[in-house]
Amino acid sequence: MISKKERKLMLETLGKKYTPKVIPYLRKLGLKNERGKDYSVESIRLITNCFRENEAVEMAIMQLVNKTIKAKKAMALKRKKLSKK
């Protein structure tokens, strides 16, 4: 289950409209629901708001958060280097 601390980090990193970022990432990983279809916006919200438990999706979301944090740091570093020139 996603903790309050993880949820706060997710919202800070991905923004309040996080599902459009999460759905393509789940597709890329090949994660499907029980019926073999892509996860819906509602399903993802239920999982992230702790109404439904799905360990695979929760782990994928936290991986996306970590990748996004690393990408933002790399971009900030590039911008800092460019601004010094």
trRosetta pair geometry for C-beta under 8 A, 3 or more apart (Angstrom, degrees):
i j d omega theta_ij theta_ji phi_ij phi_ji
1 50 5.4 55 -168 -126 110 93
1 53 5.5 -59 -78 -109 82 101
1 58 7.2 -132 -123 -104 12 158
2 6 4.9 -126 -166 90 82 125
2 7 5.4 101 139 -62 116 88
2 10 7.4 -13 -167 -14 138 146
2 47 7.3 85 -6 147 122 72
2 48 5.8 -11 38 -140 160 51
2 50 6.2 -127 57 -69 82 84
2 58 5.4 -157 -58 -137 90 111
2 61 7.4 -30 -89 80 133 138
2 62 7.8 -178 -113 -58 98 105
3 6 4.6 96 53 9 79 101
3 7 6.9 -139 96 -6 41 87
4 7 5.6 -53 -146 37 32 113
4 8 6.3 35 154 -22 64 104
5 8 5.8 -52 -150 33 29 112
5 9 6.5 29 151 -16 62 106
6 9 5.6 -55 -149 38 33 112
6 10 6.2 38 151 -24 66 105
6 62 6.4 -42 -159 -98 122 111
6 65 7.9 169 -169 31 81 170
7 10 5.5 -52 -148 34 32 115
7 11 6.4 28 155 -16 65 105
7 48 6.3 125 -119 177 98 85
7 49 7.8 85 -126 -99 140 42
7 50 7.9 -66 -61 -30 140 103
8 11 5.9 -56 -149 38 30 108
8 12 6.3 28 154 -17 64 108
9 12 5.7 -57 -145 39 30 111
9 13 6.0 20 159 -13 66 114
9 65 6.2 76 126 -178 101 144
10 13 6.0 -65 -143 43 25 104
10 14 5.7 -18 176 20 67 115
10 18 6.4 29 157 -117 98 165
10 48 6.8 -133 108 -149 160 122
10 61 6.5 8 -121 156 133 112
10 62 7.6 -77 -80 -94 107 59
10 65 5.3 -83 -104 -89 69 134
11 14 6.9 -62 -115 56 20 82
11 15 7.0 -17 -169 162 53 8
11 16 6.2 31 -153 -86 96 55
11 18 7.0 -100 -104 -40 52 132
13 65 4.9 100 76 -148 156 84
13 68 5.1 115 167 96 112 128
13 69 5.8 -56 -125 -65 129 85
13 72 7.7 -140 -146 -9 84 146
14 18 3.8 64 120 -119 128 104
14 21 5.3 -154 -155 64 112 148
14 22 7.3 37 -164 -50 158 91
14 64 7.2 38 -80 124 129 111
14 65 6.5 -80 -34 -99 107 78
14 68 6.3 115 -77 46 75 177
15 18 5.9 166 70 -69 64 72
15 21 7.8 108 42 -6 100 139
17 20 6.2 10 149 15 97 108
18 21 5.6 -67 -166 44 55 110
18 22 5.7 50 143 -25 86 111
18 48 7.5 134 79 -110 136 173
19 22 5.4 -57 -135 39 37 110
19 23 6.0 42 168 -29 72 102
19 41 4.6 66 168 -133 157 84
19 44 5.1 139 -118 82 99 143
19 45 6.8 -36 -71 -53 129 87
20 23 6.4 -40 -134 26 27 112
20 24 7.7 20 168 -6 54 102
21 24 7.1 -65 -163 38 29 100
21 25 6.7 23 150 -15 63 117
21 64 6.9 143 137 168 102 137
21 68 7.9 36 169 -82 144 139
22 25 5.6 -67 -153 41 35 113
22 26 6.2 34 155 -21 72 106
22 44 5.5 135 100 -152 143 148
22 60 7.9 104 -160 116 89 103
22 61 5.8 -3 -128 -109 119 92
22 64 6.4 173 -110 58 68 170
23 26 5.9 -55 -148 34 30 109
23 27 6.5 32 153 -19 63 105
23 38 6.6 58 -163 169 96 122
23 39 6.6 -145 -117 74 77 88
23 41 7.3 -42 -62 -78 129 67
23 44 7.0 -98 -68 -41 79 151
24 27 5.3 -52 -149 36 37 116
24 28 6.3 43 152 -25 67 103
25 28 5.5 -48 -149 32 33 115
25 29 6.6 25 153 -11 63 106
25 60 6.5 156 127 163 107 106
25 61 7.9 118 91 -99 137 47
25 64 4.8 27 -174 -92 170 130
26 29 5.8 -60 -149 43 32 106
26 31 4.5 -79 -168 61 86 112
26 38 6.9 121 101 -154 115 84
26 39 5.5 -27 123 24 165 119
26 44 7.9 -136 -26 -90 150 119
26 57 6.7 3 -111 -125 125 86
26 60 5.8 88 -98 133 75 153
27 30 7.5 36 179 -74 32 29
27 31 7.7 -85 -66 47 21 71
27 38 5.9 -10 -83 -117 96 118
29 60 5.6 -129 24 -126 167 128
31 39 7.0 -5 115 -21 101 116
31 56 5.9 172 -129 136 126 118
31 57 6.3 148 159 -87 151 74
31 60 6.0 -90 -19 -47 156 163
32 35 7.7 -112 156 74 104 52
32 36 5.1 16 147 -151 145 35
32 37 6.1 129 -163 56 100 17
32 38 6.5 -67 -121 -81 72 34
32 39 7.6 -174 -148 -39 31 72
33 36 7.2 -63 69 6 63 15
33 37 5.5 -18 41 63 106 73
33 38 7.3 32 -5 117 96 13
33 39 5.5 128 -54 -88 101 65
33 40 7.9 -4 -41 -4 147 78
33 43 6.4 -79 -92 -143 131 168
39 43 4.6 -126 -167 85 89 132
39 44 5.5 100 137 -55 124 89
39 57 6.6 95 -77 -114 162 135
40 43 4.6 102 52 3 77 101
40 44 7.1 -144 93 -3 43 85
41 44 6.0 -59 -153 37 30 109
41 45 6.4 29 152 -18 65 109
42 45 5.7 -57 -147 38 31 111
42 46 6.3 34 155 -21 66 105
43 46 5.7 -54 -150 34 30 112
43 47 6.5 28 153 -17 64 106
43 52 7.3 -65 -158 68 65 154
44 47 5.7 -56 -150 37 32 111
44 48 6.2 20 157 -10 68 110
44 57 7.1 -145 -115 178 71 134
44 61 7.9 138 -156 -83 100 129
45 48 5.9 -59 -138 44 30 103
45 49 5.8 14 165 -6 67 116
46 49 6.2 -65 -136 48 22 100
46 51 4.5 -83 -160 71 77 111
46 52 4.2 38 136 11 109 117
47 51 7.7 -77 -59 55 21 72
47 52 5.2 -56 -80 79 59 95
47 53 7.3 105 -133 -120 77 15
47 54 5.0 -51 -118 33 126 109
47 57 5.3 -30 -176 101 166 135
47 58 6.4 -143 168 -66 113 81
47 61 7.8 165 115 -23 122 146
48 61 6.8 -172 -89 -155 104 170
50 53 7.9 18 -149 -75 55 74
53 58 7.7 -27 -160 -32 61 134
54 57 4.2 29 108 26 118 114
54 58 6.2 154 85 -20 63 89
55 58 5.6 -58 -142 39 30 113
55 59 6.2 29 160 -18 66 107
56 59 6.0 -57 -150 36 26 109
56 60 6.4 26 152 -19 62 108
57 60 5.6 -54 -147 37 33 113
57 61 6.3 35 154 -22 66 104
58 61 5.8 -53 -149 33 30 111
58 62 6.6 24 155 -13 63 106
59 62 5.9 -57 -148 40 32 107
59 63 6.3 37 151 -23 65 104
60 63 5.5 -51 -149 33 32 114
60 64 6.5 35 151 -20 64 103
61 64 5.6 -52 -152 34 33 113
61 65 6.5 37 148 -21 64 102
62 65 5.3 -45 -147 32 38 116
62 66 6.5 39 153 -18 65 101
63 66 5.8 -55 -151 37 32 110
63 67 6.3 31 152 -17 66 106
64 67 5.7 -54 -145 38 31 111
64 68 6.1 33 155 -21 65 108
65 68 5.8 -57 -148 37 28 112
65 69 6.4 30 154 -21 64 105
66 69 5.7 -51 -147 33 32 112
66 70 6.5 30 155 -16 64 106
67 70 5.8 -57 -150 38 31 110
67 71 6.2 31 153 -19 66 108
68 71 5.6 -54 -145 37 31 112
68 72 6.3 32 155 -20 65 105
69 72 5.9 -55 -149 35 29 110
69 73 6.5 28 153 -18 63 106
70 73 5.8 -55 -149 36 31 111
70 74 6.3 32 153 -19 65 106
71 74 5.7 -53 -147 37 32 112
71 75 6.3 32 154 -19 65 106
72 75 5.7 -54 -147 37 31 112
72 76 6.3 33 154 -20 64 105
73 76 5.7 -53 -148 36 31 112
73 77 6.4 32 153 -19 64 105
74 77 5.7 -55 -150 36 31 112
74 78 6.5 32 152 -19 65 105
75 78 5.7 -52 -148 36 33 112
75 79 6.3 34 154 -19 65 105
76 79 5.7 -53 -147 37 31 112
76 80 6.3 34 153 -22 64 106
77 80 5.6 -53 -148 34 31 113
77 81 6.5 31 154 -18 64 105
78 81 5.8 -55 -150 36 31 110
78 82 6.3 28 154 -17 66 108
79 82 5.7 -56 -146 39 32 110
79 83 6.2 30 157 -21 66 108
80 83 5.9 -55 -145 34 28 109
80 84 6.9 32 154 -25 60 104
81 84 6.0 -56 -158 25 32 113
81 85 7.5 38 149 -29 61 98
82 85 6.0 -47 -163 14 40 114
